[in-house]
Amino acid sequence: MKDRYGREIDYLRISLTDLCNLRCIYCMPPEGISKLQRKEILTFEEIIEIVTAAASLGITKLRLTGGEPLVRRGVTELIRALRAIPGIRELTLTTNGLLLPEMAQDLKAAGLSRVNISLDTLNAEKYSRITRLGTLDQALNGIRAAQQAGLSPIKINTVLLGGINDDEIPALVDLTREHSVELRFIELMPIGCVVPFGPEAYIPASTVLERVPALQPLENARSGVAQLYALPNAPGRVGLISPLSCSFCSECNRIRLTADGYLKPCLHSDKEILLRGKHGDALTEALKAGICAKPQAHSTLSANERSDAGRNMNEIGG
């Protein structure tokens, strides 16, 4: 289905939970969150019903997010059920990777196509500081488990944090010399109730090209919202995602479902449409209304201009 601006909306991101086993400084406040009650969270049956209706409108790709989606009990069974819905051709998941060593094989067997794994640093001390709870070894073990299970091509998500991890840009890019992964640098977004960052933290994705001038644009230069580059003869590639410095709203093909049952037409808008409790034609019409409510573009984002999302990132799923 097309929105009012002619964009084909075929991608639904589903937040399974607001909970996470990490407390990343750009996603959650240090004291944690006010958790949703279990009864407030969509059941798997409700998610399946919503996805079935969405597929009838042309949704073909799903991404499961959180919080951390793998902390939701029974996620493997949900994946199996979603994969069986007619029209769904791709099912992916974004994770911090910590639970992949024990879950990756089962996720692949259930029908998961691939994973995006968060990795903001290759420095163990900085990893602990950024995530507050995790260890670098846990994340690296998760990446290895995903590779061994065939959850590929693996995409590694790195949030650019000026003054924190920008000195590691060359080392992170070097991962693509040895591994067939897509290393995606994402500009820090001023969203939700997170640790306040100064202007120096909001560096443009173009910084990557300045620090690694050997990167060359690929012939097929886009992968979703990422502009693609690669080092000469490297098996992997580098993606730059620039929601602040170079808005990609004209190419956005996604809508989002929150864990408590609201459809968000745009990540950076507080516009939400309740889907929970709707069935049949009412559910389909609510989904159509959500797609039609998708704005042409989000408001300007910068160190001084915050997102209108109305929620913390862990409640939306990015």
C-alpha positions as CSV (number, residue, x, y, z in Angstrom):
1,M,0.0,0.0,0.0
2,K,1.2,3.5,-0.8
3,D,1.1,6.4,1.6
4,R,0.0,9.9,0.6
5,Y,3.4,10.7,-0.8
6,G,3.7,7.7,-3.1
7,R,6.0,5.7,-0.9
8,E,5.4,1.9,-1.0
9,I,5.0,0.9,2.7
10,D,6.0,-2.7,2.9
11,Y,8.1,-2.9,6.1
12,L,6.7,-3.3,9.7
13,R,9.0,-3.1,12.7
14,I,7.5,-4.8,15.8
15,S,8.7,-4.1,19.3
16,L,8.1,-7.3,21.4
17,T,9.0,-5.8,24.7
18,D,10.3,-2.6,26.4
19,L,12.7,-4.7,28.5
20,C,16.4,-5.1,27.8
21,N,19.3,-6.9,29.4
22,L,21.5,-3.8,28.8
23,R,21.1,-0.1,29.7
24,C,22.8,1.7,26.7
25,I,23.4,5.3,27.4
26,Y,21.6,6.5,24.3
27,C,18.6,4.3,24.8
28,M,17.7,4.1,28.5
29,P,18.2,6.3,31.6
30,P,20.7,5.0,34.2
31,E,18.1,4.0,36.7
32,G,16.3,1.8,34.1
33,I,12.7,2.2,33.0
34,S,9.2,2.1,34.4
35,K,8.3,-1.3,33.0
36,L,5.0,-2.0,31.2
37,Q,2.8,-4.5,33.0
38,R,2.5,-7.9,31.4
39,K,-1.1,-7.3,30.6
40,E,-0.2,-4.1,28.8
41,I,2.0,-6.0,26.3
42,L,0.6,-7.4,23.1
43,T,0.1,-11.2,23.2
44,F,1.6,-13.3,20.4
45,E,-1.9,-14.0,19.2
46,E,-2.5,-10.2,18.9
47,I,0.8,-9.7,17.1
48,I,0.0,-12.5,14.6
49,E,-3.5,-11.0,14.0
50,I,-2.0,-7.5,13.3
51,V,0.7,-8.9,11.0
52,T,-1.9,-11.0,9.1
53,A,-3.9,-7.8,8.5
54,A,-0.8,-5.8,7.6
55,A,0.3,-8.5,5.1
56,S,-3.0,-8.2,3.3
57,L,-2.1,-4.5,2.8
58,G,1.3,-5.2,1.3
59,I,3.6,-5.6,4.2
60,T,6.2,-8.2,3.2
61,K,9.1,-7.5,5.6
62,L,9.1,-7.8,9.4
63,R,11.7,-6.8,11.9
64,L,11.5,-7.8,15.5
65,T,12.9,-5.3,18.0
66,G,12.6,-4.3,21.6
67,G,14.0,-3.3,24.0
68,E,15.8,-6.6,23.5
69,P,13.5,-9.0,21.6
70,L,15.3,-12.1,22.7
71,V,14.3,-11.6,26.3
72,R,10.7,-12.1,25.4
73,R,9.8,-15.7,26.3
74,G,8.6,-17.8,23.4
75,V,10.1,-15.6,20.6
76,T,11.2,-18.7,18.6
77,E,7.6,-19.9,18.4
78,L,6.4,-16.4,17.4
79,I,9.0,-16.4,14.6
80,R,7.7,-19.7,13.3
81,A,4.1,-18.4,13.3
82,L,5.0,-15.1,11.6
83,R,7.0,-16.8,8.9
84,A,3.9,-18.9,8.0
85,I,1.7,-15.8,7.3
86,P,1.0,-15.5,3.6
87,G,2.8,-12.6,2.0
88,I,5.6,-12.3,4.6
89,R,8.9,-12.8,2.6
90,E,11.5,-11.6,5.1
91,L,11.7,-11.8,8.8
92,T,14.7,-10.2,10.6
93,L,15.6,-9.2,14.2
94,T,17.7,-6.5,15.9
95,T,19.5,-7.6,19.0
96,N,22.5,-6.8,21.2
97,G,23.6,-10.4,20.6
98,L,24.1,-11.5,24.2
99,L,21.6,-14.3,24.0
100,L,22.5,-15.5,20.5
101,P,25.0,-18.2,21.6
102,E,22.2,-20.3,23.1
103,M,19.4,-19.2,20.7
104,A,20.8,-18.6,17.2
105,Q,20.4,-22.2,15.8
106,D,16.8,-22.4,17.0
107,L,16.0,-18.9,15.6
108,K,17.3,-19.9,12.2
109,A,15.4,-23.2,12.3
110,A,12.2,-21.3,13.1
111,G,12.6,-19.2,10.0
112,L,14.5,-16.1,11.0
113,S,16.3,-14.7,7.9
114,R,19.1,-12.7,9.5
115,V,20.1,-10.4,12.4
116,N,21.3,-6.9,13.0
117,I,23.6,-6.8,16.1
118,S,24.5,-3.7,18.1
119,L,28.3,-3.1,18.6
120,D,29.4,0.4,19.4
121,T,33.0,-0.3,20.3
122,L,35.8,-2.8,20.2
123,N,37.1,-1.6,23.5
124,A,36.0,-3.8,26.5
125,E,36.0,-0.9,29.0
126,K,34.1,1.4,26.7
127,Y,31.6,-1.4,25.9
128,S,30.8,-1.7,29.6
129,R,30.5,2.0,30.0
130,I,28.2,2.4,27.0
131,T,25.9,-0.6,27.8
132,R,26.3,-0.3,31.6
133,L,25.7,-4.1,32.0
134,G,27.2,-6.1,29.2
135,T,30.7,-7.2,28.2
136,L,32.4,-7.1,24.8
137,D,33.1,-10.8,24.9
138,Q,29.4,-11.5,25.2
139,A,28.6,-9.4,22.1
140,L,31.4,-10.9,20.0
141,N,30.3,-14.4,21.0
142,G,26.8,-13.4,19.8
143,I,28.2,-12.3,16.4
144,R,30.1,-15.6,16.0
145,A,27.0,-17.6,17.0
146,A,24.9,-15.8,14.3
147,Q,27.6,-16.5,11.7
148,Q,27.7,-20.2,12.6
149,A,23.9,-20.4,12.5
150,G,23.7,-18.8,9.0
151,L,21.8,-15.7,10.1
152,S,23.3,-13.7,7.4
153,P,24.2,-11.4,5.9
154,I,24.9,-10.0,9.3
155,K,24.6,-6.2,9.8
156,I,26.4,-4.6,12.7
157,N,24.9,-1.4,14.0
158,T,27.3,1.2,15.5
159,V,25.9,4.4,16.9
160,L,28.4,7.3,16.3
161,L,29.2,9.0,19.6
162,G,31.5,11.9,19.2
163,G,34.2,11.9,21.9
164,I,33.4,8.3,22.9
165,N,33.8,5.9,19.9
166,D,34.7,8.1,16.9
167,D,38.4,7.3,17.5
168,E,37.5,3.7,16.6
169,I,36.0,4.3,13.2
170,P,39.0,2.9,11.3
171,A,39.2,-0.2,13.5
172,L,35.5,-0.8,13.1
173,V,35.6,-0.4,9.4
174,D,38.5,-2.9,9.3
175,L,36.0,-5.6,10.4
176,T,34.8,-5.6,6.8
177,R,38.3,-6.5,5.5
178,E,38.0,-10.0,7.1
179,H,34.3,-10.6,7.5
180,S,31.4,-10.5,5.1
181,V,29.3,-8.1,7.2
182,E,27.7,-4.7,6.7
183,L,29.0,-2.3,9.4
184,R,26.4,0.4,9.7
185,F,27.3,3.7,11.3
186,I,24.2,5.4,12.6
187,E,24.1,9.1,13.7
188,L,23.1,9.6,17.3
189,M,19.5,10.6,17.6
190,P,18.2,13.1,20.3
191,I,15.3,10.9,21.3
192,G,13.7,10.1,24.6
193,C,14.8,10.5,28.2
194,V,18.5,9.5,27.9
195,V,21.8,10.8,29.3
196,P,22.2,14.3,28.0
197,F,24.9,14.5,25.3
198,G,26.7,17.7,24.4
199,P,26.8,19.0,20.8
200,E,30.2,17.3,20.3
201,A,28.5,13.8,20.4
202,Y,26.3,14.5,17.4
203,I,28.8,13.9,14.6
204,P,27.7,13.4,11.0
205,A,28.1,10.0,9.3
206,S,30.3,11.7,6.7
207,T,33.0,11.6,9.5
208,V,33.5,8.0,8.6
209,L,34.5,8.9,5.1
210,E,36.9,11.6,6.4
211,R,38.5,9.1,8.8
212,V,38.7,6.3,6.2
213,P,39.2,7.9,2.8
214,A,39.8,4.5,1.2
215,L,36.1,3.8,1.3
216,Q,34.5,3.9,-2.1
217,P,30.7,4.1,-2.9
218,L,29.2,1.0,-4.3
219,E,27.5,0.8,-7.6
220,N,24.2,-0.2,-6.0
221,A,24.7,2.5,-3.4
222,R,21.8,2.0,-1.1
223,S,20.5,-0.7,1.2
224,G,17.3,0.5,2.7
225,V,18.2,3.7,4.5
226,A,22.0,3.1,4.4
227,Q,24.3,4.6,1.8
228,L,26.8,1.9,1.0
229,Y,30.6,2.0,0.7
230,A,33.4,-0.6,0.7
231,L,37.1,-0.9,1.0
232,P,38.9,-2.2,-2.0
233,N,38.7,-6.0,-2.3
234,A,37.0,-6.3,1.1
235,P,34.3,-9.0,1.5
236,G,32.2,-6.7,3.7
237,R,30.7,-3.3,3.3
238,V,30.0,-0.1,5.2
239,G,26.6,1.6,5.5
240,L,26.1,5.2,6.6
241,I,22.7,6.1,8.1
242,S,22.2,9.8,8.5
243,P,18.8,10.8,10.1
244,L,20.3,14.2,11.2
245,S,22.7,15.3,8.5
246,C,21.0,13.9,5.5
247,S,17.3,12.9,6.0
248,F,16.1,9.9,4.1
249,C,12.4,10.4,4.7
250,S,11.5,10.4,1.0
251,E,12.6,6.8,0.8
252,C,11.2,5.6,4.2
253,N,9.1,2.5,3.7
254,R,8.4,1.5,7.3
255,I,5.8,1.7,10.0
256,R,6.2,0.6,13.6
257,L,4.2,-1.4,16.2
258,T,4.9,-0.7,19.8
259,A,4.9,-3.4,22.4
260,D,1.7,-2.0,23.9
261,G,-0.2,-2.1,20.6
262,Y,0.1,1.3,19.0
263,L,1.1,2.0,15.4
264,K,3.7,4.7,14.9
265,P,3.7,6.0,11.3
266,C,7.0,7.8,12.0
267,L,9.8,7.2,14.5
268,H,10.2,10.9,15.2
269,S,6.5,11.8,15.6
270,D,4.2,11.4,18.6
271,K,1.3,10.4,16.3
272,E,0.1,7.0,17.4
273,I,-2.9,4.9,16.4
274,L,-4.2,2.2,18.7
275,L,-4.4,-1.2,17.1
276,R,-4.9,-3.4,20.2
277,G,-8.5,-4.4,20.6
278,K,-9.4,-4.0,16.9
279,H,-10.3,-6.9,14.7
280,G,-11.3,-7.7,11.1
281,D,-12.2,-4.6,9.0
282,A,-11.7,-2.2,12.0
283,L,-8.1,-3.4,12.3
284,T,-7.4,-3.2,8.6
285,E,-8.9,0.4,8.5
286,A,-6.7,1.4,11.5
287,L,-3.6,0.1,9.7
288,K,-4.6,2.0,6.5
289,A,-5.1,5.2,8.6
290,G,-1.7,4.7,10.1
291,I,-0.1,4.4,6.7
292,C,-1.9,7.5,5.5
293,A,-0.9,9.4,8.6
294,K,2.8,8.9,7.8
295,P,4.3,12.4,7.4
296,Q,6.3,13.5,4.4
297,A,9.3,14.1,6.7
298,H,10.2,14.3,10.4
299,S,11.1,17.6,12.0
300,T,14.7,18.8,12.1
301,L,16.9,16.8,14.5
302,S,20.1,18.1,16.0
303,A,21.9,18.5,19.4
304,N,19.5,21.3,20.1
305,E,16.4,20.0,18.4
306,R,15.0,16.9,19.9
307,S,12.8,14.2,18.4
308,D,9.0,14.4,18.9
309,A,8.8,10.6,19.3
310,G,7.2,10.9,22.7
311,R,8.8,7.7,23.9
312,N,12.3,6.3,24.8
313,M,14.0,4.3,22.1
314,N,13.6,1.1,24.0
315,E,9.8,1.5,23.8
316,I,9.8,2.0,20.0
317,G,12.5,-0.3,18.7
318,G,14.4,2.2,16.5
